[in-house]
Amino acid sequence: MAGQDIEADVEVSLREAYQGSQRVLELAEPDGSTRRLEVKIPAGVDEGARIRISGQGMAGNPRGNLYLRVHLLADPQFTRDGTTLRTTVHAPLTTVMLGGEVPVPLPDGRRLMLRVPAGTNDGRSLRLRGQGMPQTGHPDTRGDLYAEIHVDLPTHLTEEQRRLFEAFAQSLGSTV
């Protein structure tokens, strides 16, 4: 008689979904014992996905399958929409005015340098092509990561800095 299939829930972090991972599960057997099983969480897995682990269900001939239902944990730094990721990065006023680079974190812990064009406005999103989530089953094909720029304004100015900003404002025809 064929073994029954088993369904289990598994919580996955964005980092695990970004790069794929291994997970050790403990499954309860009908006799009350527990069985440890190492399973692979594929890169790109999304909320609600079902992962089939063949032959790891209830005993029988043939043994049933194990189905894992994926639940993605919220991430404080990234939001996800399919293969698209979004994050926020802070840039100094001088960088957005003159142009420059800012570090952008990736879910796997790496950082990339993002070129910020001169004159970038607060709230503008810049794309890092191919740095988003991988497509399930195609880990070499990735979506994009969008970094929303938030300008960090100086809160305390020296007298010299204030004088320079006032001169800059006058050159633009602004009143101080």
C-alpha positions in Angstrom: 0.0 0.0 0.0 1.3 3.4 -1.0 2.4 5.8 1.8 0.5 9.0 2.4 1.8 12.3 1.5 2.8 14.8 4.2 2.3 18.5 4.2 4.4 20.8 6.3 5.0 24.6 6.6 8.4 26.1 6.4 9.4 29.7 7.1 12.0 31.1 4.8 13.9 34.4 5.1 14.5 36.7 2.1 18.2 35.9 2.3 17.4 32.1 2.0 15.1 32.7 -0.9 17.6 35.0 -2.6 20.5 32.5 -2.6 18.8 29.2 -1.8 19.6 27.2 1.3 19.5 23.9 3.1 17.2 23.2 6.0 17.1 20.4 8.5 13.5 19.4 9.4 12.3 17.1 12.1 9.3 15.0 11.0 7.0 13.1 13.4 6.6 9.4 12.5 3.4 7.4 13.3 5.2 5.5 16.0 6.0 8.7 17.9 9.7 8.9 16.9 11.1 11.8 14.9 13.1 11.7 11.7 15.6 14.4 10.7 15.6 15.3 7.0 17.8 17.8 5.2 15.9 19.6 2.4 17.0 22.1 -0.2 15.1 25.4 -0.5 15.6 26.5 -4.1 16.7 30.0 -4.9 13.9 32.3 -5.9 11.2 30.5 -4.0 8.1 32.7 -3.3 5.3 32.9 -0.8 2.9 30.0 -1.0 5.1 27.9 -3.2 5.0 24.1 -2.6 8.2 22.2 -2.7 7.9 18.4 -3.3 10.4 16.1 -1.7 9.9 12.8 -3.4 9.7 9.6 -1.2 9.9 11.4 2.1 6.3 11.1 3.2 4.7 8.3 5.2 6.1 4.8 4.9 4.6 2.5 2.3 5.3 0.9 -1.0 6.1 3.3 -2.5 6.7 5.8 0.2 4.6 9.0 0.1 6.0 12.5 -0.7 6.7 15.4 1.5 5.2 18.8 0.4 6.6 22.0 2.0 4.5 25.1 1.9 6.7 28.2 1.9 6.0 31.2 4.0 8.4 34.1 3.4 9.4 36.1 6.5 9.1 39.9 6.3 12.4 41.6 5.7 13.2 45.0 7.3 15.4 46.1 4.5 13.8 44.8 1.3 10.4 44.4 -0.3 9.7 41.9 -3.0 7.4 41.8 -6.0 8.1 38.6 -8.0 11.7 38.9 -9.0 11.9 42.6 -8.3 13.4 43.8 -5.1 13.2 47.3 -3.6 15.3 48.9 -0.9 16.1 52.4 0.4 19.6 53.9 0.5 20.8 57.1 2.1 23.0 59.5 0.1 24.7 62.7 1.4 23.5 66.0 -0.1 26.9 66.5 -1.8 26.6 63.1 -3.6 23.1 63.8 -5.0 24.2 67.3 -6.0 27.5 66.5 -7.6 27.2 62.8 -8.4 29.0 60.0 -6.8 28.5 56.5 -5.4 26.6 55.0 -2.5 26.7 51.4 -1.2 23.6 49.3 -1.8 23.1 46.1 0.4 22.1 42.8 -1.2 20.1 40.2 0.7 23.1 37.8 0.7 25.2 40.4 2.7 27.2 41.7 -0.2 27.3 45.4 -1.1 27.4 47.0 -4.5 28.4 50.5 -5.3 25.6 52.4 -7.1 26.5 55.4 -9.3 24.2 58.3 -8.4 23.9 60.9 -11.2 24.4 64.6 -10.3 21.1 66.3 -9.6 19.3 63.1 -8.3 16.2 64.1 -6.4 15.1 62.6 -3.1 12.9 59.6 -3.6 14.2 58.7 -7.1 14.7 55.0 -7.7 17.7 53.8 -9.5 17.9 50.3 -11.0 20.6 47.7 -10.5 19.9 45.3 -13.4 20.1 41.6 -12.6 20.5 42.0 -8.8 16.9 41.1 -7.8 15.5 37.7 -7.0 16.3 34.7 -9.1 13.6 33.0 -11.1 12.6 29.7 -9.5 14.2 26.9 -11.5 16.5 29.4 -13.3 18.9 30.7 -10.6 21.1 32.5 -13.2 18.1 34.6 -14.4 17.5 37.4 -11.9 15.1 40.4 -11.7 16.2 43.9 -10.9 16.9 45.7 -7.6 15.6 49.2 -7.3 17.3 51.5 -4.7 15.2 54.5 -3.6 17.5 57.4 -2.8 16.9 59.3 0.4 18.9 62.5 0.8 20.6 63.0 4.1 20.7 66.7 4.8 23.3 68.2 7.1 21.8 69.0 10.5 24.7 71.2 11.8 26.7 73.6 9.7 29.9 75.3 10.6 30.1 79.0 9.9 32.1 78.4 6.8 29.6 75.8 5.5 26.7 78.2 6.1 28.5 81.0 4.3 29.1 78.7 1.3 25.5 77.6 1.2 24.3 81.2 1.4 26.6 82.1 -1.5 25.3 79.0 -3.4 21.7 80.1 -2.7 22.4 83.6 -4.0 24.0 82.2 -7.1 20.7 80.4 -7.8 18.6 83.6 -7.1 17.2 82.1 -3.9 16.6 84.2 -0.8 18.0 83.1 2.5 
